[in-house]
Amino acid sequence: MIYLTSDTHREIDIHKINPDEFLEGLKMNRDDYLIICGDFGCIWDGDSGDRFWLNWLESLPWTTLFIDGNHENFDVLNSYPEEEWHGGRVHRIRTNIFHLMRGEVFTIKDQTFFTFGGAYSHDRIYRKEHETWWKDEIPTKKECAHALETLDKYHWKVDYVLTHDVFLSHPLSAKYETDIQAYGAQYQDIHEFLNQIEQKLEYTAWFHGHYHTDQLYRTPQGKPILCLYDRVVSLKEILPELGVK
């Protein structure tokens, strides 16, 4: 089984994957996956708060996978050991918790997932760098080049796309004001880059978070783009809702 959600924000929104609410989780095991589409939030203080939530997550019966959002402590996240897992690069957080790194393709239960975390913090001016805000919330040009190389290897065809933010032509991308100038020359506008990906990539469905809504959008070509927030959805069961046979 594969389930998806987004924006757990540690103690703020993680209740939605508590088996007291997420009853399907009681039927899962280590060979089943719960994927969080960014703003995982359980790597934040690098100390006792993280330890508490990571211990709790490790005690759950499934394997937790997450891409990064903008509300992660990238200094701490990037200190975790990196390894190869299911065809792509990950940070191993715990025995059953993995960070799916940017620009990778993972094969999970015979299905391919392209992952590209990151997003703009619209409240950046109220945050302090390396304490509550990190420039690494958006990708570097090197990470973007790596993503293009990865997709070349897969001939620009995957089953699913997992991001935190969305591409430029998606209506939600205009919800918050963004300013690439605050980041530096080595960083890439994530909306523009994801737009480049969306225009070329063959995919069945795209899942993302960031905008704190559960909302389905279809591209002009009819491709389903599902924003997740409160919902925890089964990949298999959501496909008919998305119009995927």
Secondary structure in CASP SS format (residue, H / E / C, confidence):
PFRMAT SS
TARGET T0000
AUTHOR 0000-0000-0000
METHOD secondary structure of the structure
MODEL  1
M C 1.00
I E 1.00
Y E 1.00
L E 1.00
T E 1.00
S C 1.00
D C 1.00
T C 1.00
H C 1.00
R C 1.00
E C 1.00
I C 1.00
D C 1.00
I H 1.00
H H 1.00
K H 1.00
I H 1.00
N C 1.00
P C 1.00
D C 1.00
E C 1.00
F C 1.00
L H 1.00
E H 1.00
G H 1.00
L H 1.00
K H 1.00
M C 1.00
N C 1.00
R C 1.00
D C 1.00
D C 1.00
Y E 1.00
L E 1.00
I E 1.00
I E 1.00
C E 1.00
G C 1.00
D C 1.00
F C 1.00
G C 1.00
C C 1.00
I C 1.00
W C 1.00
D C 1.00
G C 1.00
D C 1.00
S H 1.00
G H 1.00
D H 1.00
R H 1.00
F H 1.00
W H 1.00
L H 1.00
N H 1.00
W H 1.00
L H 1.00
E H 1.00
S H 1.00
L C 1.00
P C 1.00
W C 1.00
T E 1.00
T E 1.00
L E 1.00
F E 1.00
I E 1.00
D C 1.00
G C 1.00
N C 1.00
H C 1.00
E C 1.00
N C 1.00
F H 1.00
D H 1.00
V H 1.00
L H 1.00
N C 1.00
S C 1.00
Y C 1.00
P C 1.00
E E 1.00
E E 1.00
E E 1.00
W E 1.00
H C 1.00
G C 1.00
G E 1.00
R E 1.00
V E 1.00
H E 1.00
R E 1.00
I E 1.00
R E 1.00
T C 1.00
N C 1.00
I E 1.00
F E 1.00
H E 1.00
L E 1.00
M C 1.00
R C 1.00
G C 1.00
E E 1.00
V E 1.00
F E 1.00
T E 1.00
I E 1.00
K C 1.00
D C 1.00
Q E 1.00
T E 1.00
F E 1.00
F E 1.00
T E 1.00
F E 1.00
G C 1.00
G C 1.00
A C 1.00
Y C 1.00
S C 1.00
H C 1.00
D C 1.00
R H 1.00
I H 1.00
Y H 1.00
R C 1.00
K C 1.00
E E 1.00
H C 1.00
E C 1.00
T C 1.00
W E 1.00
W C 1.00
K H 1.00
D H 1.00
E H 1.00
I C 1.00
P C 1.00
T E 1.00
K H 1.00
K H 1.00
E H 1.00
C H 1.00
A H 1.00
H H 1.00
A H 1.00
L H 1.00
E H 1.00
T H 1.00
L H 1.00
D H 1.00
K H 1.00
Y C 1.00
H C 1.00
W C 1.00
K E 1.00
V C 1.00
D C 1.00
Y E 1.00
V E 1.00
L E 1.00
T E 1.00
H C 1.00
D C 1.00
V C 1.00
F C 1.00
L C 1.00
S C 1.00
H C 1.00
P H 1.00
L H 1.00
S H 1.00
A H 1.00
K C 1.00
Y C 1.00
E C 1.00
T C 1.00
D C 1.00
I H 1.00
Q H 1.00
A H 1.00
Y C 1.00
G C 1.00
A C 1.00
Q C 1.00
Y E 1.00
Q C 1.00
D C 1.00
I H 1.00
H H 1.00
E H 1.00
F H 1.00
L H 1.00
N H 1.00
Q H 1.00
I H 1.00
E H 1.00
Q H 1.00
K H 1.00
L C 1.00
E E 1.00
Y C 1.00
T C 1.00
A E 1.00
W E 1.00
F E 1.00
H E 1.00
G C 1.00
H C 1.00
Y C 1.00
H C 1.00
T C 1.00
D C 1.00
Q E 1.00
L E 1.00
Y E 1.00
R E 1.00
T C 1.00
P C 1.00
Q C 1.00
G C 1.00
K C 1.00
P E 1.00
I E 1.00
L E 1.00
C E 1.00
L C 1.00
Y C 1.00
D C 1.00
R C 1.00
V C 1.00
V E 1.00
S E 1.00
L H 1.00
K H 1.00
E H 1.00
I H 1.00
L H 1.00
P H 1.00
E H 1.00
L C 1.00
G C 1.00
V C 1.00
K C 1.00
END
